[in-house]
Structures are given as C-alpha cells and as structure tokens.
Amino acid sequence: MNRIPTQQQVERLRKNYPVGTRVVLHSMDDPYAPVPPGTKGTVTYVDDMGQIGVAWDNGSGLSLVPGEDSFSKMSGPEKTKSDHSMSR
C-alpha cells in the first residue's frame, strides 16, 4: 500500500487473514525477495500499516504488502501450532 490504510481497512485484513491462515505467494514486488512464487506460509500477524506477517515454509519472514504483492489464501483448515501430524 502506498498510502496509510484506515483502521477499518486494517481490521478487515485482520478478519480476512487471522493468525494461522495459510497463504500462497503468486508474486512479490521486490527484486531481492527470497520468497519465490508458489511458496506457502502461515500468517503470524497483521500490523497497523496493513502488512501481513508470514512465516514462510522456506524459512523467510518477509511480510506481504496487500496491493503490491500477489497472494491468496489456501483452501482447507487453517494451520495452528498444535497441528502436527505424526506418521509412523
């Protein structure tokens, strides 16, 4: 976002992308971004500037900037820290 979002816009982002939501990156508007298209991650926060903090599966912690980066929610249940499947 090139402008400061309103509190209402930030709250809408927080409602649409609660902590634990899984997202997939389509493109990031940053030539030095270490997050390649197709990378999946888990939302960790939405800050007061409307940036969406993501713990990417590749280990990166770069935030998404709505309106600049292209991404979408993944379908299916939201991931939580206690959501670990054990296979034997």
Backbone hydrogen bonds in HBPLUS format (Angstrom, degrees):
<---DONOR---> <-ACCEPTOR-->    atom                        ^
c    i                          cat <-CA-CA->   ^        H-A-AA   ^      H-
h    n   atom  resd res      DA  || num        DHA   H-A  angle D-A-AA Bond
n    s   type  num  typ     dist DA aas  dist angle  dist       angle   num
A0010-VAL N   A0006-THR O   3.05 MM   4  6.40 159.6  2.10 153.1 158.5     1
A0011-GLU N   A0007-GLN O   2.90 MM   4  6.14 160.6  1.94 149.3 154.7     2
A0012-ARG N   A0008-GLN O   2.98 MM   4  6.18 149.4  2.08 143.1 151.4     3
A0013-LEU N   A0009-GLN O   3.03 MM   4  6.35 155.1  2.09 146.2 152.4     4
A0014-ARG N   A0010-VAL O   2.93 MM   4  6.26 158.1  1.98 151.3 157.6     5
A0015-LYS N   A0011-GLU O   2.92 MM   4  6.15 145.7  2.04 143.0 152.1     6
A0016-ASN N   A0012-ARG O   2.91 MM   4  6.14 156.6  1.96 149.2 155.7     7
A0017-TYR N   A0013-LEU O   2.74 MM   4  5.76 143.5  1.87 150.8 160.4     8
A0021-THR N   A0018-PRO O   3.01 MM   3  5.80 157.9  2.06 150.4 151.1     9
A0020-GLY N   A0043-VAL O   2.91 MM  23  5.28 167.9  1.92 142.3 144.8    10
A0079-LYS N   A0020-GLY O   3.09 MM  59  5.20 124.4  2.41 163.5 149.9    11
A0043-VAL N   A0021-THR O   2.83 MM  22  5.28 168.4  1.84 156.1 159.5    12
A0074-MET N   A0022-ARG O   2.86 MM  52  5.48 162.7  1.89 141.0 138.4    13
A0023-VAL N   A0041-GLY O   2.92 MM  18  5.45 161.0  1.96 147.3 153.0    14
A0041-GLY N   A0023-VAL O   2.95 MM  18  5.45 152.0  2.03 151.2 154.1    15
A0024-VAL N   A0072-SER O   2.85 MM  48  5.57 152.6  1.93 158.0 166.8    16
A0072-SER N   A0024-VAL O   3.05 MM  48  5.57 150.9  2.14 149.5 158.7    17
A0025-LEU N   A0039-THR O   2.92 MM  14  5.53 165.9  1.94 161.0 164.7    18
A0038-GLY N   A0025-LEU O   2.67 MM  13  5.31 172.2  1.68 153.5 155.3    19
A0026-HIS N   A0070-SER O   2.72 MM  44  5.12 163.5  1.74 142.6 142.8    20
A0027-SER N   A0070-SER O   3.08 MM  43  5.01 159.8  2.12 133.7 134.0    21
A0070-SER N   A0027-SER O   2.79 MM  43  5.01 159.6  1.83 146.4 153.2    22
A0030-ASP N   A0028-MET O   2.80 MM   2  5.55 138.8  1.97 105.0  92.3    23
A0033-ALA N   A0030-ASP O   3.01 MM   3  5.17 167.6  2.03 117.4 118.7    24
A0039-THR N   A0036-PRO O   3.15 MM   3  5.91 151.9  2.24 144.0 146.0    25
A0057-ASP N   A0040-LYS O   2.83 MM  17  5.78 169.2  1.84 159.9 157.8    26
A0042-THR N   A0055-ALA O   3.09 MM  13  5.26 159.2  2.14 126.6 130.5    27
A0055-ALA N   A0042-THR O   2.88 MM  13  5.26 166.7  1.89 151.0 151.2    28
A0044-THR N   A0053-GLY O   2.76 MM   9  5.29 166.8  1.78 135.7 139.7    29
A0053-GLY N   A0045-TYR O   2.79 MM   8  5.00 144.4  1.92 136.6 147.1    30
A0047-ASP N   A0051-GLN O   2.97 MM   4  5.54 156.1  2.03 157.5 160.7    31
A0050-GLY N   A0047-ASP O   2.95 MM   3  5.36 161.7  1.98 117.3 120.8    32
A0052-ILE N   A0064-LEU O   2.93 MM  12  4.96 158.0  1.98 143.3 148.3    33
A0064-LEU N   A0052-ILE O   2.75 MM  12  4.96 163.0  1.78 144.3 145.7    34
A0056-TRP N   A0060-SER O   3.00 MM   4  5.22 150.2  2.09 153.4 158.5    35
A0059-GLY N   A0056-TRP O   2.95 MM   3  5.44 160.4  1.98 120.0 122.5    36
A0068-GLU N   A0065-VAL O   2.96 MM   3  5.56 159.9  2.00 139.6 144.0    37
A0069-ASP N   A0065-VAL O   2.91 MM   4  5.52 168.2  1.92 157.3 158.9    38
A0083-ASP N   A0080-THR O   2.94 MM   3  5.13 163.3  1.97 112.7 117.0    39
A0084-HIS N   A0082-SER O   3.08 MM   2  5.79 128.9  2.36 105.2  90.8    40
